[in-house]
Amino acid sequence: MVISALFLQELQHFSTMMIAITKELNQGETRVAATPATVKEYIKAGLTVKLESGAGDGALFPNADYKDAGAEIVSDARSILSNADIILKVASPALAEIELMKKEAIMVSFFQTTIEMEKVKALAERSITGFSMHLIPRTTLAQKMDALSSQANISGYKAVLMGAAHIGVYMPLLMTAAGTIRPARVLVLGAGVAGLQAIATAKRLGAQVETFDVRPEVKEQVESLGSKFIEVGSGGDEGAGEGGYAKETSEEYKRKQQALIREHIALADMVITTALIPGKPAPILIGKDVVMHMKPGSVIMDLASENGGNCELTIKDQIIEHEQVRIDGTSNIPATMPVHASELFAKNIAAFITYMIKEGKLSIDQDDEIIAGSMFTRGGKITHEPTKNAIEDT
């Protein structure tokens, strides 16, 4: 096998490389990018780890546990950011943090590159190699690194519990001396990872569940969980996109979809929306006029609120009521379960970092599908074509 000179230049000894873990700055972000368990993995691989004091507090991981795992606890975030070779974060770094990073460092976090374009440009200007956990390919080899799926699982699970707390009815069928209580009706829009977990959780709680998705190939999965699958009946793969994601549909399909959703949503006690299209605003599935026909006391849990929401009335990170219908726009549901959310994310990101270790050295192989697919800046350039195109179009 011929190894290119560029590839050889990418090899760096880990003995001199330091990972920085700092506090998350976004309001309400309780997760942390590394746990004491993953710190041990990094040290075993030959890295040193420095942690800003209190970075794990929100996820209930105290400084002492990190210290016992081998991390150095530092009070000043500026000093570790400016000296770190690798910076790990949950949410994308603030512009002020990027300015502190040394040139040619490596940064790994969740990062919506076609939306957070100013930050992308700032990373490129400092010649920082940026990796987004949003961009990890959905392949068998990359499953351990799939942070979107691990966090979406939490969102789907917790959304049902939050929704159940909003509605004024039981979830399961109950037979009582006073009579029979019918089960709650739950409608799930979107059968991706979050949607499938929402179905499973709602069924475990005893609800009657219906599910809609534009991708006909998910019907078997949906029905295996005990949900009824609602089909528009376009006669093709109208909404099936690459990598298991949905894609935008035709106007005719959207009209049929809206009519079908209106019919079923009017009967639901809880509606959970999960429809997202990578790099684009979330599609509107529930218009204001549809909400007007929903049952009084019903709830919409909008898991797409971060990208605008699937409901026309959704307001990010607010819970509102419209015509006696509650609409919950909580955008960071995984942060409400910080222990397991952090454990899973930390494992995902550790799997990615250790994947780049080849024979004790760091290898950023730009011919590797996972590494190249998740990288968006390198050597002062924007390497991710959709991101580059989005920036050029602004």
Secondary structure, DSSP 8 states (H G I E B T S, - for coil): ----HHHHHT-EEGGG-EEEE----STT----S--HHHHHHHHHTT-EEEEETTTTGGGT--HHHHHHHT-EEES-HHHHHHH-SEEE-SS---HHHHHHS-TT-EEEE---TTT-HHHHHHHHHTT-EEEEGGG---SSTTGGG-HHHHHHHHHHHHHHHHHHHHSSS-SS-EEETTEEE---EEEEE--SHHHHHHHHHHHHTT-EEEEE-S-GGGHHHHHHTT-EEE----SS-TTB-GGG-B----HHHHHHHHHHHHHHHTT-SEEEE----TTS-----B-HHHHTTS-TT-EEEETTGGGT-SBTT--TT-EEEETTEEEE--S-GGGGSHHHHHHHHHHHHHHHHHHTEETTEE---TTSHHHHHHEEEETTEE--HHHHHHHHH-
